[in-house]
Amino acid sequence: MKTKSILLGLCALAATCVQAGNPLKMAVGTYTDTNSRGIYSFDFDQKTGKATSLGVLDLKNPSYLTFSKDGKYIYAVSETNDKKASINCISFNQKDGKMKLLNTQPTNGEAPCYVEADERMAITANYSGGSMSIFPILPDGTLDKCQRLFGGHTGGPDQTRQNRPHIHCVKLTPDGYIFATDFSADQILRFKYSKESGYIYIDEAPIAAKIGKDSGPRHLTFSPEGKHAYLMNELSGRVTVFDHADGRLTEIQSVPTNNAKSRGGADIHVSPDGKFLYASNCLKADGIAIFKIDKETGKLTKTGYQTTGTHPRNFAITPNGKFLLVACRDSNKIQVFSRNPETGLLSDTHQDIKLSKPACIQFG
């Protein structure tokens, strides 16, 4: 077991080193109902915090995207609330940031708002469709048609926001499961994934965790070593902390991110060094809550709150931990904050990236 832990640590370190080149390639997904064209690519200097525009790919509402593990492809949703909702495979030139649409597959669920991928498959969370879609990845990186579709549930008390199923986020876990935030049932679903066959099936205990009523679980993330998981709840605005092992989540703490009661909790990420957790809030008191993580227990202590532009839907931390970038959707900009590695606090660098309706930031 000790040897295994050392090997996992070395693999994590190697992955960090691979991602830590400078400048970083960055892709930004947007909403295209105003002046935006689709996905924008940049060089981002993680020493200075300066971004340089590279290219753009015209695509309808690529509100969430992710890079393939080798950085050669982008998998991006087209978030539309109709049968045109889809997932797209895009080639990405790591030298010049140029992008080309390779193929598109329907998600069979409306308003896909999240995508996760590994070497074998891509998964979308379809918010309005209330479902999770599975797409095999073909040898050339393109997407096969939807292999399986799993539905969410209802049961939450909010008859406006939880009156129909919504899946908001899907995450591949460090130990071979898929977790899906079942927004309207206040729970996290668990699916077993066999990498050998690429087949997805529901295991004997399909609920990984039940969350407090009227929480609205939205986004989920893990500590670097995978021992703890952190859930941002949209309706309650609280972060739920879990012990994580063997596909199971055991709640150990629940903390508020602010007192605004905005019902607009959004994104959540752990710093690369595992010392701090950040969670964004929209609709009221727009900003980022900052927590110090106890590395032994995984529990949180709130240390600060950084106000941002309007509707900080998504944010990303550079691999070296020096900068935190916030997609302020309704302020039409990405704010670039420097991050103090000792306190976790943020400082505005005033190097905003002007962009219409930014919704998702990813580093390649």
PAVEX-785371 format. One line per field, with one value per residue (C-alpha): residue number from 0; residue in one letter; z, y, x. Coordinates in nm, 4 decimals, decimal comma. Layout:
BEGIN
pos <- [NUM  ...] $
code <- [A  ...] $
w <- [Z  ...] $
v <- [Y  ...] $
u <- [X  ...] $
//
This chain:
BEGIN
pos <- [0  1  2  3  4  5  6  7  8  9  10  11  12  13  14  15  16  17  18  19  20  21  22  23  24  25  26  27  28  29  30  31  32  33  34  35  36  37  38  39  40  41  42  43  44  45  46  47  48  49  50  51  52  53  54  55  56  57  58  59  60  61  62  63  64  65  66  67  68  69  70  71  72  73  74  75  76  77  78  79  80  81  82  83  84  85  86  87  88  89  90  91  92  93  94  95  96  97  98  99  100  101  102  103  104  105  106  107  108  109  110  111  112  113  114  115  116  117  118  119  120  121  122  123  124  125  126  127  128  129  130  131  132  133  134  135  136  137  138  139  140  141  142  143  144  145  146  147  148  149  150  151  152  153  154  155  156  157  158  159  160  161  162  163  164  165  166  167  168  169  170  171  172  173  174  175  176  177  178  179  180  181  182  183  184  185  186  187  188  189  190  191  192  193  194  195  196  197  198  199  200  201  202  203  204  205  206  207  208  209  210  211  212  213  214  215  216  217  218  219  220  221  222  223  224  225  226  227  228  229  230  231  232  233  234  235  236  237  238  239  240  241  242  243  244  245  246  247  248  249  250  251  252  253  254  255  256  257  258  259  260  261  262  263  264  265  266  267  268  269  270  271  272  273  274  275  276  277  278  279  280  281  282  283  284  285  286  287  288  289  290  291  292  293  294  295  296  297  298  299  300  301  302  303  304  305  306  307  308  309  310  311  312  313  314  315  316  317  318  319  320  321  322  323  324  325  326  327  328  329  330  331  332  333  334  335  336  337  338  339  340  341  342  343  344  345  346  347  348  349  350  351  352  353  354  355  356  357  358  359  360  361  362  363] $
code <- [M  K  T  K  S  I  L  L  G  L  C  A  L  A  A  T  C  V  Q  A  G  N  P  L  K  M  A  V  G  T  Y  T  D  T  N  S  R  G  I  Y  S  F  D  F  D  Q  K  T  G  K  A  T  S  L  G  V  L  D  L  K  N  P  S  Y  L  T  F  S  K  D  G  K  Y  I  Y  A  V  S  E  T  N  D  K  K  A  S  I  N  C  I  S  F  N  Q  K  D  G  K  M  K  L  L  N  T  Q  P  T  N  G  E  A  P  C  Y  V  E  A  D  E  R  M  A  I  T  A  N  Y  S  G  G  S  M  S  I  F  P  I  L  P  D  G  T  L  D  K  C  Q  R  L  F  G  G  H  T  G  G  P  D  Q  T  R  Q  N  R  P  H  I  H  C  V  K  L  T  P  D  G  Y  I  F  A  T  D  F  S  A  D  Q  I  L  R  F  K  Y  S  K  E  S  G  Y  I  Y  I  D  E  A  P  I  A  A  K  I  G  K  D  S  G  P  R  H  L  T  F  S  P  E  G  K  H  A  Y  L  M  N  E  L  S  G  R  V  T  V  F  D  H  A  D  G  R  L  T  E  I  Q  S  V  P  T  N  N  A  K  S  R  G  G  A  D  I  H  V  S  P  D  G  K  F  L  Y  A  S  N  C  L  K  A  D  G  I  A  I  F  K  I  D  K  E  T  G  K  L  T  K  T  G  Y  Q  T  T  G  T  H  P  R  N  F  A  I  T  P  N  G  K  F  L  L  V  A  C  R  D  S  N  K  I  Q  V  F  S  R  N  P  E  T  G  L  L  S  D  T  H  Q  D  I  K  L  S  K  P  A  C  I  Q  F  G] $
w <- [0,0000  0,0816  -0,2556  -0,4302  -0,2510  -0,3521  -0,7145  -0,7142  -0,5681  -0,8338  -1,1084  -0,9744  -0,9581  -1,3133  -1,4368  -1,2660  -1,4260  -1,7724  -1,7287  -1,5807  -1,9025  -1,9877  -2,1571  -2,1001  -2,3726  -2,2576  -2,4072  -2,3076  -2,3775  -2,4049  -2,4576  -2,8123  -2,7729  -2,7885  -2,9568  -2,8824  -3,1598  -2,9623  -2,8234  -2,7886  -2,7437  -2,5680  -2,4528  -2,0791  -1,9118  -1,5661  -1,4531  -1,5355  -1,5638  -1,9159  -2,1846  -2,5608  -2,8010  -3,0511  -3,2285  -3,2289  -3,3376  -3,4289  -3,2272  -3,0702  -2,6894  -2,5900  -2,2248  -2,0910  -2,2345  -2,1391  -2,2972  -2,3726  -2,1513  -2,4277  -2,5054  -2,8724  -2,8548  -2,6919  -2,6037  -2,5769  -2,5280  -2,7329  -2,4614  -2,6315  -2,4764  -2,7666  -2,9761  -3,1237  -2,7909  -2,8619  -2,7752  -3,0137  -3,0770  -3,1772  -3,2771  -3,0933  -3,2260  -2,9217  -3,1034  -3,2343  -3,0587  -3,3826  -3,3579  -3,6047  -3,5523  -3,6212  -3,5357  -3,3369  -3,1603  -3,0097  -2,6321  -2,6348  -2,3388  -2,3424  -2,2109  -2,1608  -1,9134  -1,8170  -1,9875  -1,8458  -2,0493  -2,0212  -2,2890  -2,3493  -2,3147  -2,2779  -2,0444  -2,0464  -1,7717  -1,9381  -1,7069  -1,8618  -1,9928  -1,6405  -1,7712  -1,8149  -2,1616  -2,2360  -2,5597  -2,6563  -2,7918  -3,1179  -3,1964  -3,3938  -3,0963  -3,2408  -3,0647  -3,1337  -3,0873  -2,7362  -2,5882  -2,2815  -2,1150  -1,7400  -1,5849  -1,2692  -1,0077  -0,8200  -0,4533  -0,3394  -0,1786  -0,4208  -0,6573  -0,8970  -0,9193  -0,8298  -0,9965  -1,2699  -1,2850  -1,3394  -1,3645  -1,3219  -1,3034  -1,3724  -1,2307  -1,2867  -0,9426  -0,8578  -0,7802  -1,0937  -1,0426  -1,1963  -0,9647  -1,0911  -0,8985  -0,8924  -0,8370  -0,7902  -0,5566  -0,3318  -0,3810  -0,5652  -0,7912  -0,8292  -1,1376  -1,1813  -1,4863  -1,6353  -1,8331  -1,9827  -2,1600  -2,1640  -2,0413  -1,7879  -1,5443  -1,2216  -0,9291  -0,6361  -0,4360  -0,6884  -0,4343  -0,3218  -0,0787  0,0301  0,0810  0,3045  0,1590  -0,0581  -0,1251  -0,5035  -0,5490  -0,8417  -0,8803  -0,7173  -0,6832  -0,5022  -0,2938  -0,4867  -0,3234  -0,3585  0,0146  0,0366  -0,1882  -0,1853  -0,3159  -0,4008  -0,3477  -0,5661  -0,3655  -0,0110  -0,1024  0,1264  0,0699  0,1826  0,2782  0,2471  0,3305  0,0060  -0,0323  -0,2472  -0,4346  -0,1157  0,0308  0,4043  0,5032  0,7687  0,7429  0,5851  0,5765  0,4273  0,1628  0,2475  0,4082  0,0930  0,0437  -0,3300  -0,4312  -0,6853  -0,5705  -0,8754  -0,9159  -0,6775  -0,6968  -0,4718  -0,5159  -0,6730  -0,3407  -0,1673  0,0970  -0,0031  -0,1467  -0,3521  -0,4292  -0,6413  -0,5844  -0,8338  -0,8265  -0,4999  -0,3420  -0,6512  -0,5529  -0,4429  -0,0921  0,0322  0,2773  0,4335  0,4212  0,7128  0,5202  0,7793  0,8204  0,4996  0,6977  0,6056  0,7831  0,6036  0,5586  0,3128  0,0418  -0,2856  -0,4714  -0,8506  -1,1582  -1,2241  -1,2352  -1,1715  -1,3239  -1,3569  -1,2573  -1,2972  -1,1123  -1,3043  -1,2531  -1,0665  -0,8314  -0,8940  -1,0622  -1,0363  -1,3396  -1,3063  -1,5953  -1,5075  -1,7553  -1,7229  -1,6901  -2,0219  -1,8918  -1,7321  -1,4205  -1,3421  -0,9711  -0,8220  -0,5381  -0,2155  -0,1571  0,2193  0,2919  -0,0148  -0,0540  -0,3973  -0,5466  -0,8687  -1,1221  -1,3380  -1,6446  -1,7470  -2,0614  -2,2408  -2,3842  -2,4382  -2,2039  -2,0867  -1,9212  -1,8891  -1,8625  -1,9175  -1,9472  -2,2018] $
v <- [0,0000  0,2374  0,1690  0,2299  0,5643  0,6713  0,5791  0,7710  1,0723  1,0562  1,0267  1,3310  1,5254  1,4269  1,5337  1,8703  1,9195  1,8376  2,0980  2,3622  2,4854  2,8531  3,0040  2,7863  2,7232  2,8330  2,7804  2,9775  2,8721  3,1375  3,1959  3,3180  3,4910  3,8348  3,9180  3,6064  3,3641  3,0476  2,9136  3,1448  3,0316  3,2188  3,1950  3,2625  3,3574  3,2006  3,4107  3,7520  3,6849  3,8281  3,6661  3,6825  3,6049  3,3237  3,2171  3,1566  2,8740  2,9557  2,7289  2,7659  2,8144  2,6197  2,6932  2,4158  2,2375  2,0186  1,9219  1,5631  1,4293  1,4826  1,8341  1,7537  1,7730  1,9827  1,8330  2,1076  2,1139  2,3213  2,4222  2,4630  2,3830  2,1729  1,8675  2,0504  2,0154  1,8410  1,7606  1,8544  1,7177  1,9868  1,9449  2,1810  2,2828  2,3083  2,5341  2,8099  2,7517  2,6993  2,4891  2,2825  2,1168  1,7427  1,6016  1,6555  1,4151  1,4889  1,4551  1,3339  1,5637  1,9373  2,2062  2,0121  2,2253  2,0106  1,7663  1,5297  1,3064  1,0489  0,8405  0,6181  0,8303  1,1715  1,2343  1,5228  1,6490  1,7657  2,0162  2,0608  1,7057  1,5809  1,3195  1,2023  1,0959  0,8615  0,8886  0,6475  0,8230  0,6690  0,6060  0,9322  1,1340  1,1907  1,0984  0,7974  0,8350  0,8324  0,4846  0,5193  0,7737  0,7856  0,9922  1,2016  1,2332  1,4777  1,5019  1,8373  2,0905  2,3833  2,3454  2,6013  2,4896  2,1192  2,0334  1,8293  1,6286  1,8156  1,6687  1,9530  1,7979  1,4656  1,3717  1,0769  0,9798  0,8834  0,5272  0,4370  0,5645  0,8382  1,0792  1,2898  1,5735  1,4953  1,8563  1,8128  1,5126  1,6610  1,3672  1,2440  0,9410  0,6823  0,4742  0,2064  0,2390  -0,0466  0,0955  -0,2449  -0,2734  0,0932  -0,0158  0,1923  0,0372  0,1347  -0,0589  -0,2035  0,1212  0,4001  0,6854  0,8003  1,0598  1,2270  1,6033  1,8224  1,9117  2,2259  2,2145  2,1799  2,0058  2,1650  2,1194  1,8661  1,8493  1,6393  1,7039  1,6280  1,2871  1,1981  1,1454  1,4243  1,5662  1,9126  1,9953  2,3407  2,3539  2,6063  2,6611  2,6573  2,8266  2,5832  2,3699  2,0091  1,8292  1,4516  1,1770  0,9818  0,6144  0,3205  0,5174  0,6379  0,9833  1,0399  1,3928  1,5461  1,9195  2,1731  2,5414  2,8534  3,0487  3,3788  3,5167  3,6552  3,3625  3,4201  3,0618  3,1066  2,8869  2,8013  2,6641  2,5063  2,4213  2,3203  2,4937  2,2722  2,2532  2,1263  2,4004  2,6143  2,5763  2,8388  2,8562  3,1104  3,2727  3,4482  3,6540  3,8369  3,9304  3,7990  3,6693  3,3880  3,2393  3,1319  2,8471  2,6982  2,3178  2,1079  1,8598  1,5868  1,6036  1,7829  2,0264  2,3937  2,7242  3,0351  3,2909  3,5461  3,6549  3,8183  4,0228  3,9864  4,1065  4,0024  3,6332  3,4475  3,1273  2,9480  2,9983  2,8218  2,8154  2,7978  2,4761  2,6674  2,8102  3,1697  3,2988  3,2447  3,3472  3,4193  3,4084  3,6964  3,6154  3,9269  4,1689  4,0384  3,9794  3,7337  3,8773  3,7722  3,7520  3,6749  3,4218  3,4432  3,0884  3,1404  3,2974  3,1892  3,5450  3,7003  4,0332  4,1811  4,2233  4,4515  4,2482  4,1719  3,9696  4,1402  3,8788  3,8615  3,6158  3,4003  3,0820  2,8296  2,8530  2,5521  2,5133  2,2672] $
u <- [0,0000  0,2848  0,4493  0,1174  0,0750  0,4261  0,3602  0,0315  0,2096  0,4811  0,2199  0,0365  0,3626  0,4513  0,1073  0,1480  0,4896  0,3511  0,0783  0,3046  0,4691  0,4712  0,2844  -0,0200  -0,2722  -0,6165  -0,9619  -1,2705  -1,6282  -1,8989  -2,2675  -2,3304  -2,6681  -2,5034  -2,1709  -1,9679  -1,8745  -1,7952  -1,4656  -1,1662  -0,8052  -0,5251  -0,1695  -0,1681  0,1597  0,1441  0,4385  0,2899  -0,0846  -0,1038  -0,3220  -0,2607  -0,5444  -0,4789  -0,7951  -1,1691  -1,3974  -1,7561  -1,9850  -2,3288  -2,3261  -2,0113  -2,0854  -1,8620  -1,5605  -1,2680  -0,9366  -0,8410  -0,5622  -0,3040  -0,4326  -0,4964  -0,8752  -1,1434  -1,4799  -1,7404  -2,1153  -2,3559  -2,6008  -2,9356  -3,2711  -3,3946  -3,3083  -3,0091  -2,8274  -2,4984  -2,1396  -1,8583  -1,5095  -1,2601  -0,8968  -0,6616  -0,3208  -0,0975  0,1509  -0,0735  -0,4081  -0,6003  -0,9164  -1,1204  -1,4582  -1,4240  -1,7665  -2,0834  -2,3191  -2,6632  -2,6744  -3,0371  -3,0887  -3,1525  -2,9170  -2,5925  -2,3953  -2,0940  -1,8573  -1,5951  -1,3638  -1,0880  -0,9132  -1,2172  -1,5285  -1,6880  -1,9823  -2,2269  -2,4565  -2,7778  -2,9443  -3,2889  -3,2899  -3,2223  -2,9833  -2,6246  -2,5039  -2,2123  -2,0091  -1,7289  -1,4195  -1,2971  -0,9264  -0,9022  -1,0331  -1,3791  -1,7018  -1,9202  -2,2957  -2,4441  -2,3952  -2,6147  -2,8397  -2,9079  -3,1867  -3,1955  -3,4681  -3,6880  -3,7792  -3,6399  -3,8765  -3,8264  -4,1221  -3,9783  -3,6156  -3,6517  -3,9818  -3,8106  -3,4860  -3,1591  -2,8090  -2,5611  -2,2132  -2,0410  -1,7018  -1,4711  -1,3454  -0,9863  -1,1023  -1,2955  -1,6489  -1,8603  -2,0412  -2,3323  -2,4946  -2,8670  -2,9740  -3,3488  -3,3239  -3,0508  -2,8177  -2,5102  -2,5489  -2,2751  -2,1976  -1,9336  -1,7103  -1,5120  -1,2199  -1,1450  -1,4788  -1,5753  -1,9196  -2,1102  -2,3498  -2,5260  -2,3830  -2,5766  -2,5795  -2,6516  -2,6560  -2,3120  -2,4484  -2,7698  -2,7465  -2,9622  -3,3012  -3,3187  -2,9431  -2,9387  -2,5991  -2,4170  -2,0388  -1,8072  -1,4295  -1,1667  -0,8578  -0,5353  -0,4889  -0,8585  -0,9262  -1,1833  -1,4539  -1,6107  -1,9577  -2,0902  -2,4666  -2,6453  -2,9647  -2,8262  -2,4985  -2,3154  -2,0072  -2,0451  -1,7231  -1,6931  -1,4505  -1,4108  -1,3189  -1,4288  -1,6929  -1,8582  -1,8958  -1,9337  -2,0335  -1,8092  -1,8890  -2,1253  -2,0281  -2,1924  -2,0026  -2,1750  -2,4901  -2,6541  -2,8969  -2,8725  -2,9520  -2,6737  -2,3855  -2,1755  -1,8223  -1,5694  -1,1958  -0,9071  -0,5707  -0,3000  -0,1123  -0,4283  -0,4167  -0,7157  -1,0635  -1,2490  -1,6218  -1,8084  -2,1475  -2,3750  -2,6977  -2,6152  -2,2800  -2,1042  -1,7635  -1,5341  -1,5392  -1,1943  -1,1361  -0,8243  -0,8189  -0,7008  -0,4883  -0,5385  -0,9159  -1,0168  -1,2327  -1,2619  -1,2050  -1,3236  -1,0463  -1,1811  -1,4233  -1,3196  -1,5804  -1,5786  -1,7607  -2,1187  -2,2129  -1,8846  -2,0209  -1,6869  -1,3245  -0,9906  -0,6587  -0,3303  -0,1289  0,1431  -0,1225  -0,0161  -0,3340  -0,7083  -0,9148  -1,2876  -1,5353  -1,7686  -2,0418  -2,2571  -1,9648  -1,8295  -1,4810  -1,2421  -1,0839  -0,7269  -0,6439  -0,3050  -0,3156  -0,1159  0,0175  0,0427  -0,2978  -0,4943  -0,6236  -0,6745  -0,5651  -0,7003  -0,4184  -0,6383  -0,5413  -0,9000  -0,9618  -1,2518  -1,4864  -1,8618  -2,0413  -1,7482  -1,8751  -1,5900  -1,2094  -0,9834  -0,6054  -0,4670] $
//
